[in-house]
Amino acid sequence: MPEAPPATTTRRTPPGRRVIVGVITAGLIALAFFGLMPALADYPDVWRAIQGVSVFSLLVAAAAAVLNQLLGPLPTMAVIPQLRFGHALSARLASTTAANTIPGGGAVGVGLTYVMLGRWGHTGAEIGASVALTGIWNNLVRMLLPTGALLAAALSGIEMPSLVDGALIGVMSLGVASIAMVIVLRSTLKDRVLRPIDRFVAWVRRLLGKPADPGDSPSQRFLGIIGDAVGTRWQRLMLTTLAYHLSLYAALLAALRAVGVDPGEVHWAEVLAAFSLVRLISAIPITPGALGVIEVGLTGLLASGLTETKAELVAAGVLLFRFLTYAVPTVAGAVVGVARNRSKAKGMRPGRWGEYPAEQLQNAVCFRCRVRGDLRWHLGQFALVDCPQCGQAFMSPRLNHDGRLALYGAAEYFDAGVYRNDGAKGLQRTWAEGRLDLIDHAVDGSPRESLFEVGCAYGMFLEAAQARGYRVAGLEFSPVAAGVASQRLGCTIHVGEVVDLAVSNHDVVAFWDVIEHVPDPKAFLEAAVRLIRPGGIVALSCPRFDSLSARLLRTRWWTLKPHKHIWHFTRADLRRLLTDVGLAEVRMVRNPFVAGNRWRIDSLVLVARKPV
């Protein structure tokens, strides 16, 4: 009998060790602020200097700090081009808060980045590549900054012998790191490094009950994304990373000038030199967010050789800079984290849209571009995503055919909906008459004998059309509703989907609040067009995703209904869809006071014509 494999154990950091690390970190920060900083400047005088800052100067410094935060997500977006700016900024702020407040918080920040970007639909390989590349480029710029500062000092005629050592260390570090990367990636060491990563990913997936594909190599996908980013977007990555660091320098310079540090006493090139050296030193994670290290380092370097009064101004400028670029983003990241958790809790309330078996759910792609979407909102078992190519909003996961049949096949779906009471039925009749008026106006003297409705439910619209002299027929996905309509009207009501119908020659095809429910709107509309004669009319209605209520209410929008509404169309989306299938728009009605759209502030009625 084969021997059982040894049990896998997870190594945990002993609690005592974490306490010791926390105590040492707190001690270092206390030493910096209560030991070293008072030796450089007197806090009461520093506070008076900060109080003397003018509103305009403070706004300039704050604007520089805000610009720095806005530039921060751009390197990540250079690696993941489909990443939304808001998502990238939120993930960066949340991870920055962790890195700035927890000993070893950089690892926690990376974990938060994985969680947040993963919930927005990005793969582990994409996130891992972005973390790796932005980290490499970030340190690359840190290493090059002293050399750039030395060049700036030389051009400005300022002698800085101490900067030579920093520049030399940066260049040597860059050289060693580059050689190490080339050796690992261009030799057999690469496989020896990457194989354990694949085994670790497979182990984690087994723990989560998600067996890995034996032919899949996460590390190779990771390298493929890195190769694509470096090969095609390395300039963008370098420029955005450099812009981020230089904007941070600009915030420091603006804060120093705001408190009254004169350019004649501390030249901009000297500020750049001190900034570059401290950035290089702060690459070593001594304290969370280099708290204390940056304050003491910048103040010590910039105040060297100045009078006590000027040194206090320098300290005031450095502390103002750190407040704007450390304290404010840390608080902002905490707010983002809280808001995200509250939004997630609201969007994932059990039972809000019902609970569905896993076998009735399926992932989807954009009907037009055939690509998966970028996550916008989690909605319980469902999620609203946006096509990265055309912007179409849709649900993925969504109900599959069996799930939709179970939902729409029950009589309760109709009896508790548009047919629930006399008021609802009366509004349905108002819509029917108003929509027939729009159709009659569009027909304008052409033959108007045959009308076919897709998604006819219990046949209320067909009944109104029949009363106006149309020869009517219909199609209904629900066998229950089709039976009711057929018995009520005495006409042919097919059961199934429009794509399964044979070509016909109707004058009008109508479908009211149907197109958002179907699996493929383009295939659906193409099939509907095959049912009408040349010059015939297509009429439809649907919710409008660019309505004011949809924009303001977001996940609370009453028409979101992720279990029913697969697609969410804007006016531009619908017009693009008409063009895709060769229809010409006749009229689009959004006015909630027009009978065909009565009281519907977030919907539209559209009438189009098939070319002759």
SEVOVO-520029 format. One record per residue (C-alpha): residue in one letter; x, y, z. Coordinates in Angstrom, 2 decimals, always signed. Layout:
# residues N
a|X|Y|Z
...
# end
This chain:
# residues 612
m|+0.00|+0.00|+0.00
p|+1.58|+3.34|-0.97
e|+2.59|+5.69|+1.75
a|+0.31|+8.66|+2.34
p|+1.90|+12.03|+1.50
p|+2.94|+14.11|+4.46
a|+0.38|+16.62|+5.68
t|+0.89|+20.15|+4.43
t|+1.42|+22.71|+7.14
t|+1.26|+26.47|+6.89
r|+3.94|+28.46|+8.64
r|+2.57|+31.35|+10.64
t|+4.46|+34.25|+12.09
p|+4.55|+33.73|+15.89
p|+2.43|+36.34|+17.72
g|+5.42|+37.26|+19.88
r|+7.46|+38.06|+16.80
r|+4.74|+40.33|+15.45
v|+4.63|+42.17|+18.77
i|+8.41|+42.60|+18.76
v|+8.34|+43.96|+15.19
g|+5.55|+46.37|+16.13
v|+7.41|+47.59|+19.20
i|+10.64|+48.12|+17.23
t|+8.74|+50.00|+14.51
a|+7.00|+52.22|+17.07
g|+10.35|+52.85|+18.75
l|+11.99|+53.92|+15.50
i|+9.12|+56.30|+14.68
a|+9.24|+57.74|+18.21
l|+12.99|+58.19|+17.93
a|+12.56|+60.05|+14.65
f|+9.85|+62.45|+15.82
f|+10.74|+62.91|+19.47
g|+14.49|+62.50|+19.32
l|+15.94|+63.49|+15.96
m|+13.41|+66.01|+14.63
p|+13.50|+68.22|+17.81
a|+17.27|+68.33|+17.43
l|+16.81|+69.79|+13.96
a|+13.94|+72.21|+14.66
d|+11.70|+73.37|+17.50
y|+8.11|+72.09|+17.07
p|+6.32|+75.25|+18.38
d|+8.27|+77.40|+15.91
v|+7.57|+74.89|+13.14
w|+3.84|+75.05|+13.92
r|+3.90|+78.87|+13.82
a|+5.57|+78.69|+10.40
i|+2.83|+76.37|+9.11
q|+0.13|+78.68|+10.49
g|+1.66|+81.54|+8.52
v|+1.15|+79.83|+5.14
s|-1.14|+81.80|+2.83
v|-4.27|+80.21|+1.42
f|-2.98|+80.52|-2.14
s|+0.35|+78.84|-1.31
l|-1.45|+76.07|+0.53
l|-3.74|+75.49|-2.46
v|-0.73|+75.28|-4.79
a|+0.94|+72.69|-2.55
a|-2.34|+70.75|-2.20
a|-2.86|+70.81|-5.98
a|+0.63|+69.35|-6.48
a|-0.16|+66.61|-3.94
v|-3.50|+65.82|-5.61
l|-1.79|+65.65|-9.01
n|+0.69|+63.18|-7.52
q|-2.14|+60.93|-6.32
l|-3.89|+61.12|-9.69
l|-0.69|+60.12|-11.49
g|-0.12|+57.18|-9.14
p|-2.48|+54.68|-10.87
l|-1.15|+55.37|-14.39
p|+1.79|+52.90|-14.29
t|-0.61|+50.10|-13.30
m|-2.90|+51.11|-16.18
a|+0.09|+50.95|-18.52
v|+0.47|+47.26|-17.63
i|-3.30|+46.53|-17.66
p|-4.67|+48.81|-20.43
q|-8.32|+47.80|-19.84
l|-8.16|+48.80|-16.16
r|-10.46|+51.73|-15.35
f|-8.88|+54.80|-13.76
g|-11.35|+54.84|-10.86
h|-10.67|+51.19|-10.08
a|-6.91|+51.70|-10.27
l|-7.08|+54.77|-8.01
s|-9.29|+53.02|-5.44
a|-7.00|+49.99|-5.27
r|-3.92|+52.19|-4.97
l|-5.38|+54.30|-2.16
a|-6.51|+51.24|-0.20
s|-3.14|+49.50|-0.59
t|-1.32|+52.74|+0.32
t|-3.28|+52.94|+3.57
a|-2.18|+49.41|+4.49
a|+1.46|+50.11|+3.56
n|+1.45|+53.38|+5.52
t|-0.06|+52.07|+8.74
i|+0.95|+48.41|+9.29
p|+4.46|+47.00|+9.85
g|+5.08|+44.92|+6.75
g|+2.01|+46.59|+5.27
g|+3.44|+46.44|+1.77
a|+2.51|+42.75|+1.56
v|-0.97|+43.54|+2.89
g|-1.27|+46.28|+0.28
v|-0.39|+43.81|-2.48
g|-3.05|+41.45|-1.13
l|-5.64|+44.24|-1.17
t|-4.67|+45.03|-4.75
y|-5.25|+41.39|-5.73
v|-8.63|+41.29|-3.98
m|-9.94|+44.60|-5.36
l|-8.73|+44.22|-8.94
g|-9.81|+40.57|-8.92
r|-13.34|+41.59|-7.94
w|-13.31|+43.99|-10.88
g|-12.68|+41.12|-13.30
h|-8.88|+41.13|-13.73
t|-6.94|+37.88|-13.68
g|-4.27|+36.94|-11.16
a|-1.68|+36.93|-13.96
e|-2.58|+40.51|-14.92
i|-2.48|+41.72|-11.33
g|+0.76|+39.88|-10.59
a|+2.39|+41.33|-13.70
s|+1.26|+44.85|-12.76
v|+2.58|+44.49|-9.19
a|+5.91|+43.14|-10.46
l|+6.43|+45.65|-13.26
t|+5.32|+48.74|-11.37
g|+7.58|+47.68|-8.50
i|+10.54|+47.18|-10.83
w|+10.00|+50.47|-12.64
n|+9.42|+52.29|-9.37
n|+12.77|+51.12|-8.02
l|+14.39|+51.77|-11.39
v|+13.38|+55.43|-11.18
r|+14.50|+55.60|-7.53
m|+17.94|+54.37|-8.60
l|+18.17|+56.84|-11.48
l|+16.95|+59.89|-9.54
p|+20.33|+60.63|-7.81
t|+22.03|+60.60|-11.20
g|+19.43|+63.00|-12.57
a|+19.79|+65.23|-9.51
l|+23.59|+65.24|-9.93
l|+23.16|+66.32|-13.55
a|+20.67|+69.04|-12.50
a|+23.12|+70.29|-9.85
a|+25.95|+70.42|-12.39
l|+23.82|+72.37|-14.87
s|+22.80|+74.77|-12.08
g|+26.42|+75.30|-11.00
i|+25.86|+73.80|-7.53
e|+28.50|+71.53|-6.05
m|+27.19|+68.47|-4.25
p|+29.99|+65.98|-3.54
s|+27.72|+63.90|-1.26
l|+25.36|+63.28|-4.17
v|+28.07|+61.43|-6.10
d|+27.93|+58.54|-3.64
g|+24.14|+58.31|-3.93
a|+24.31|+58.37|-7.73
l|+27.00|+55.70|-7.72
i|+24.96|+53.47|-5.38
g|+21.88|+53.94|-7.55
v|+23.67|+53.07|-10.79
m|+25.40|+50.07|-9.25
s|+22.12|+48.81|-7.77
l|+20.42|+49.24|-11.13
g|+23.20|+47.34|-12.87
v|+23.14|+44.45|-10.42
a|+19.32|+44.21|-10.56
s|+19.32|+44.27|-14.37
i|+21.98|+41.57|-14.63
a|+20.12|+39.39|-12.12
m|+16.85|+39.72|-14.06
v|+18.53|+38.87|-17.37
i|+20.26|+35.83|-15.86
v|+17.01|+34.52|-14.37
l|+14.78|+35.18|-17.38
r|+17.22|+34.15|-20.13
s|+18.58|+30.95|-18.58
t|+17.37|+27.61|-17.28
l|+17.02|+29.27|-13.88
k|+13.75|+30.68|-15.18
d|+12.05|+27.28|-15.12
r|+13.47|+26.50|-11.70
v|+12.02|+29.77|-10.40
l|+8.64|+29.48|-12.13
r|+7.82|+25.82|-11.57
p|+7.29|+26.30|-7.80
i|+4.92|+29.17|-8.60
d|+2.77|+26.90|-10.77
r|+2.76|+24.21|-8.06
f|+1.79|+26.75|-5.41
v|-1.09|+28.12|-7.54
a|-2.34|+24.57|-8.20
w|-2.20|+23.81|-4.45
v|-4.20|+26.93|-3.60
r|-6.82|+26.10|-6.25
r|-7.20|+22.59|-4.80
l|-7.75|+24.08|-1.35
l|-10.50|+26.28|-2.81
g|-12.12|+23.35|-4.60
k|-11.13|+24.66|-8.03
p|-8.87|+22.05|-9.66
a|-6.28|+23.57|-11.98
d|-6.00|+22.68|-15.65
p|-2.87|+20.46|-15.93
g|-1.99|+22.13|-19.22
d|-2.29|+25.64|-17.80
s|+0.79|+27.49|-16.57
p|-0.02|+30.66|-14.59
s|+3.65|+31.61|-14.64
q|+3.74|+31.47|-18.44
r|+0.63|+33.65|-18.66
f|+2.29|+35.99|-16.17
l|+5.43|+36.16|-18.34
g|+3.31|+36.66|-21.45
i|+1.62|+39.73|-19.94
i|+4.97|+41.08|-18.77
g|+6.45|+40.52|-22.23
d|+3.55|+42.31|-23.89
a|+3.69|+45.27|-21.48
v|+7.47|+45.66|-21.68
g|+7.58|+45.03|-25.42
t|+4.79|+47.41|-26.43
r|+4.26|+49.87|-23.57
w|+7.60|+50.26|-21.78
q|+7.82|+53.93|-22.78
r|+4.39|+54.60|-21.28
l|+5.35|+52.70|-18.15
m|+8.60|+54.63|-17.78
l|+7.03|+58.03|-18.45
t|+4.12|+57.52|-16.05
t|+6.42|+56.24|-13.29
l|+8.81|+59.15|-13.80
a|+5.89|+61.60|-13.83
y|+4.66|+60.17|-10.52
h|+8.03|+60.64|-8.80
l|+8.60|+64.11|-10.25
s|+5.10|+65.20|-9.18
l|+5.99|+64.05|-5.65
y|+9.11|+66.19|-5.86
a|+6.97|+69.10|-7.10
a|+4.72|+68.70|-4.05
l|+7.79|+68.88|-1.77
l|+9.11|+71.97|-3.55
a|+5.66|+73.65|-3.40
a|+5.37|+72.92|+0.35
l|+8.82|+74.37|+1.04
r|+8.06|+77.52|-0.92
a|+4.66|+77.78|+0.79
v|+6.21|+78.08|+4.26
g|+8.75|+80.66|+3.07
v|+11.90|+78.69|+2.23
d|+13.60|+81.07|-0.21
p|+15.07|+79.73|-3.50
g|+18.24|+81.66|-2.71
e|+18.73|+79.60|+0.45
v|+17.57|+76.18|-0.80
h|+17.86|+75.86|-4.57
w|+15.42|+73.64|-6.47
a|+18.35|+71.43|-7.51
e|+19.27|+70.98|-3.84
v|+15.69|+69.98|-3.09
l|+15.84|+67.47|-5.94
a|+19.12|+66.10|-4.63
a|+17.76|+65.61|-1.10
f|+14.52|+64.16|-2.46
s|+16.37|+61.65|-4.68
l|+18.63|+60.44|-1.88
v|+15.75|+60.01|+0.56
r|+13.65|+58.22|-2.08
l|+16.53|+55.81|-2.60
i|+16.89|+55.19|+1.15
s|+13.12|+54.81|+1.67
a|+13.11|+51.85|-0.74
i|+14.24|+49.87|+2.32
p|+11.04|+49.26|+4.38
i|+12.32|+50.43|+7.78
t|+8.95|+51.81|+8.96
p|+5.45|+51.82|+7.40
g|+5.39|+54.40|+4.64
a|+8.96|+55.37|+5.67
l|+7.34|+57.35|+8.49
g|+10.04|+59.25|+10.36
v|+12.72|+58.25|+7.86
i|+11.61|+60.73|+5.20
e|+10.92|+63.55|+7.66
v|+14.32|+63.29|+9.36
g|+16.17|+62.61|+6.10
l|+14.72|+65.56|+4.16
t|+14.98|+67.99|+7.08
g|+18.54|+66.96|+7.89
l|+19.75|+67.25|+4.29
l|+17.94|+70.49|+3.43
a|+18.58|+72.29|+6.73
s|+22.30|+71.54|+6.75
g|+24.25|+74.81|+6.98
l|+21.16|+76.99|+7.51
t|+20.38|+79.19|+10.50
e|+18.05|+77.89|+13.19
t|+15.17|+80.01|+11.91
k|+15.59|+78.78|+8.33
a|+15.94|+75.19|+9.54
e|+12.56|+75.52|+11.26
l|+11.02|+76.69|+7.98
v|+12.51|+73.67|+6.22
a|+11.07|+71.36|+8.88
a|+7.69|+73.08|+8.49
g|+7.77|+72.56|+4.72
v|+8.74|+68.90|+5.06
l|+5.97|+68.23|+7.59
l|+3.42|+70.03|+5.40
f|+4.60|+67.93|+2.45
r|+4.20|+64.72|+4.45
f|+0.76|+65.74|+5.68
l|-0.40|+66.25|+2.09
t|+1.26|+63.16|+0.59
y|+1.18|+60.70|+3.51
a|-1.59|+61.55|+5.99
v|-4.28|+62.69|+3.52
p|-3.91|+59.69|+1.12
t|-3.84|+57.32|+4.10
v|-7.17|+58.66|+5.36
a|-8.57|+58.70|+1.80
g|-7.60|+55.05|+1.36
a|-9.35|+54.14|+4.61
v|-12.50|+55.93|+3.41
v|-12.31|+54.08|+0.09
g|-12.00|+50.77|+1.93
v|-15.02|+51.47|+4.13
a|-17.10|+52.70|+1.18
r|-16.14|+49.63|-0.85
n|-17.19|+47.28|+1.94
r|-20.52|+49.09|+2.38
s|-21.15|+49.04|-1.36
k|-20.26|+45.35|-1.50
a|-22.62|+44.61|+1.39
k|-25.49|+46.45|-0.31
g|-24.86|+44.82|-3.66
m|-24.64|+41.28|-2.23
r|-27.65|+41.15|+0.06
p|-28.93|+37.55|-0.07
g|-32.32|+37.20|-1.68
r|-32.50|+40.70|-3.15
w|-33.01|+39.19|-6.61
g|-33.62|+35.63|-5.49
e|-31.23|+32.74|-5.04
y|-30.42|+30.50|-8.02
p|-28.62|+27.12|-8.25
a|-25.06|+27.32|-9.55
e|-25.97|+25.07|-12.50
q|-28.43|+27.75|-13.72
l|-25.68|+30.42|-13.99
q|-23.19|+31.01|-16.78
n|-20.51|+33.54|-17.68
a|-21.06|+35.67|-20.77
v|-19.18|+37.73|-23.34
c|-20.17|+40.87|-25.24
f|-22.53|+39.92|-28.09
r|-20.72|+42.30|-30.43
c|-17.02|+41.97|-29.58
r|-17.04|+38.44|-28.12
v|-14.81|+39.42|-25.19
r|-15.42|+39.21|-21.47
g|-16.28|+42.42|-19.65
d|-14.56|+44.50|-16.98
l|-16.34|+44.38|-13.65
r|-18.43|+47.40|-12.69
w|-20.57|+46.10|-9.79
h|-21.02|+42.87|-7.88
l|-24.75|+42.12|-7.60
g|-25.15|+39.07|-5.40
q|-24.81|+35.99|-7.61
f|-24.58|+38.28|-10.64
a|-22.22|+41.02|-11.78
l|-22.56|+43.97|-14.14
v|-19.59|+44.28|-16.49
d|-18.62|+46.57|-19.36
c|-17.15|+45.47|-22.68
p|-13.59|+46.90|-22.81
q|-13.89|+47.42|-26.57
c|-17.37|+48.83|-27.25
g|-18.53|+49.76|-23.73
q|-21.71|+47.64|-23.79
a|-22.93|+46.89|-20.26
f|-24.11|+43.35|-19.52
m|-24.49|+40.74|-16.80
s|-21.87|+38.07|-16.27
p|-22.60|+35.67|-14.65
r|-26.21|+35.52|-15.82
l|-28.98|+32.93|-15.93
n|-28.53|+30.26|-18.59
h|-31.33|+28.78|-20.71
d|-32.57|+26.49|-17.94
g|-32.48|+29.32|-15.42
r|-34.45|+31.64|-17.68
l|-36.99|+28.93|-18.46
a|-37.49|+28.31|-14.73
l|-37.92|+32.05|-14.12
y|-40.24|+32.91|-17.02
g|-42.03|+29.55|-17.17
a|-43.88|+30.12|-13.91
a|-47.29|+31.84|-14.06
e|-46.28|+33.88|-10.98
y|-43.78|+35.79|-13.11
f|-46.64|+37.41|-15.07
d|-49.37|+37.39|-12.44
a|-47.15|+39.22|-9.95
g|-45.80|+41.61|-12.59
v|-47.55|+43.57|-15.35
y|-50.84|+41.73|-14.75
r|-50.82|+42.00|-10.95
n|-53.78|+44.43|-10.65
d|-56.18|+46.62|-12.63
g|-53.87|+49.64|-12.38
a|-50.98|+47.75|-13.97
k|-53.25|+46.36|-16.67
g|-54.65|+49.83|-17.37
l|-51.13|+51.19|-17.88
q|-50.39|+48.28|-20.23
r|-53.43|+49.25|-22.33
t|-52.28|+52.90|-22.43
w|-48.87|+51.81|-23.65
a|-50.39|+49.49|-26.24
e|-52.59|+52.21|-27.77
g|-49.78|+54.77|-27.73
r|-47.32|+52.38|-29.34
l|-49.82|+51.41|-32.04
d|-50.22|+55.14|-32.79
l|-46.43|+55.40|-33.24
i|-46.42|+52.34|-35.52
d|-49.36|+53.60|-37.59
h|-47.62|+56.93|-38.04
a|-44.44|+55.19|-39.16
v|-46.30|+52.93|-41.61
d|-47.76|+56.09|-43.20
g|-49.86|+54.63|-46.00
s|-47.87|+51.41|-46.48
p|-49.61|+48.06|-46.09
r|-50.47|+47.39|-42.42
e|-52.14|+44.00|-42.36
s|-49.87|+41.63|-40.42
l|-48.31|+42.25|-36.99
f|-46.11|+39.81|-35.11
e|-45.13|+40.32|-31.44
v|-42.10|+38.66|-29.88
g|-42.49|+38.16|-26.13
c|-46.25|+38.66|-26.21
a|-46.91|+37.41|-22.63
y|-50.69|+37.17|-22.14
g|-51.37|+39.02|-25.41
m|-52.59|+42.42|-24.25
f|-50.75|+44.32|-27.03
l|-51.84|+41.80|-29.66
e|-55.43|+42.24|-28.49
a|-55.19|+46.02|-29.05
a|-53.59|+45.49|-32.48
q|-56.30|+42.96|-33.39
a|-58.93|+45.56|-32.51
r|-57.31|+47.97|-34.98
g|-57.61|+45.46|-37.82
y|-54.22|+43.79|-37.78
r|-53.88|+40.08|-38.44
v|-51.81|+39.09|-35.41
a|-49.54|+36.28|-34.29
g|-46.88|+36.03|-31.63
l|-44.02|+34.26|-29.94
e|-43.54|+33.65|-26.22
f|-40.64|+32.03|-24.38
s|-42.93|+30.94|-21.54
p|-45.23|+27.98|-22.43
v|-47.64|+29.05|-19.69
a|-48.04|+32.60|-21.03
a|-48.23|+31.37|-24.65
g|-51.13|+29.08|-23.74
v|-53.02|+31.94|-22.08
a|-52.50|+34.29|-25.06
s|-53.47|+31.67|-27.66
q|-56.69|+30.76|-25.84
r|-57.54|+34.42|-25.26
l|-56.99|+35.67|-28.83
g|-57.62|+32.58|-30.95
c|-54.44|+33.19|-32.96
t|-51.13|+31.41|-33.45
i|-48.69|+31.86|-30.59
h|-45.39|+30.07|-31.05
v|-43.36|+28.87|-28.06
g|-39.56|+29.28|-28.04
e|-37.06|+31.85|-29.27
v|-37.16|+34.10|-32.30
v|-33.92|+32.71|-33.75
d|-35.73|+29.39|-34.28
l|-38.53|+30.88|-36.43
a|-38.64|+30.57|-40.21
v|-38.41|+33.60|-42.50
s|-41.74|+35.40|-42.85
n|-43.27|+38.51|-44.45
h|-45.03|+40.50|-41.70
d|-45.61|+44.23|-41.96
v|-44.71|+44.91|-38.34
v|-42.65|+43.07|-35.73
a|-42.83|+44.42|-32.18
f|-41.13|+43.44|-28.91
w|-41.73|+45.43|-25.77
d|-39.14|+45.21|-22.97
v|-37.73|+42.00|-24.43
i|-34.35|+42.75|-25.99
e|-32.68|+43.26|-22.60
h|-33.71|+39.69|-21.61
v|-32.34|+37.72|-24.58
p|-28.96|+35.92|-24.67
d|-27.74|+37.61|-27.88
p|-29.44|+40.91|-28.88
k|-27.78|+41.07|-32.28
a|-28.82|+37.54|-33.26
f|-32.27|+38.28|-31.83
l|-32.68|+41.47|-33.87
e|-31.35|+39.83|-37.05
a|-33.93|+37.06|-36.63
a|-36.67|+39.65|-36.02
v|-35.69|+41.48|-39.22
r|-36.11|+38.20|-41.16
l|-39.75|+38.13|-40.07
i|-40.70|+41.38|-41.86
r|-41.01|+42.36|-45.48
p|-38.73|+44.99|-47.08
g|-39.92|+48.37|-45.87
g|-41.54|+46.77|-42.81
i|-41.46|+48.20|-39.29
v|-39.59|+47.04|-36.19
a|-40.84|+48.54|-32.91
l|-39.35|+47.98|-29.47
s|-39.01|+49.37|-25.99
c|-36.37|+48.84|-23.32
p|-34.90|+50.41|-20.18
r|-32.38|+53.18|-20.76
f|-29.04|+52.81|-18.99
d|-28.10|+56.44|-19.66
s|-31.23|+57.73|-17.90
l|-30.84|+60.08|-14.93
s|-32.32|+57.54|-12.51
a|-29.87|+54.83|-13.64
r|-26.91|+57.20|-13.25
l|-27.93|+58.43|-9.81
l|-29.23|+55.22|-8.23
r|-26.54|+52.89|-9.60
t|-26.95|+49.49|-7.84
r|-30.26|+50.68|-6.35
w|-31.79|+51.41|-9.77
w|-35.17|+49.68|-9.79
t|-34.74|+48.49|-13.38
l|-31.32|+46.89|-12.88
k|-32.87|+43.44|-12.16
p|-29.73|+41.34|-12.86
h|-31.64|+38.06|-12.80
k|-33.83|+39.27|-15.69
h|-32.05|+42.05|-17.55
i|-28.91|+40.70|-19.19
w|-28.14|+43.77|-21.34
h|-28.29|+47.45|-20.40
f|-28.49|+49.78|-23.39
t|-27.83|+53.47|-23.80
r|-29.30|+55.34|-26.74
a|-25.92|+55.09|-28.49
d|-25.83|+51.32|-27.89
l|-29.25|+50.86|-29.50
r|-28.41|+53.02|-32.50
r|-25.21|+51.04|-33.03
l|-27.23|+47.84|-32.84
l|-29.69|+49.13|-35.46
t|-26.76|+49.91|-37.75
d|-25.28|+46.45|-37.16
v|-28.42|+44.75|-38.52
g|-29.19|+47.28|-41.26
l|-32.25|+49.03|-39.79
a|-32.97|+52.74|-40.19
e|-34.26|+54.65|-37.17
v|-37.64|+56.34|-37.69
r|-38.35|+57.69|-34.22
m|-37.07|+57.36|-30.67
v|-39.38|+58.42|-27.82
r|-38.07|+59.14|-24.31
n|-40.76|+61.55|-23.15
p|-42.60|+59.97|-20.17
f|-45.75|+61.93|-21.03
v|-46.21|+60.34|-24.48
a|-48.81|+57.55|-24.24
g|-46.52|+54.84|-25.60
n|-43.97|+55.57|-22.84
r|-46.32|+56.94|-20.15
w|-44.68|+57.53|-16.74
r|-41.51|+55.65|-17.77
i|-38.71|+58.07|-16.88
d|-35.95|+55.53|-17.51
s|-37.16|+53.81|-20.71
l|-37.61|+54.52|-24.41
v|-39.68|+53.39|-27.38
l|-37.91|+52.97|-30.71
v|-39.42|+52.56|-34.19
a|-37.18|+51.54|-37.11
r|-37.65|+50.51|-40.76
k|-36.18|+47.69|-42.81
p|-34.71|+48.97|-46.09
v|-36.73|+48.26|-49.23
# end
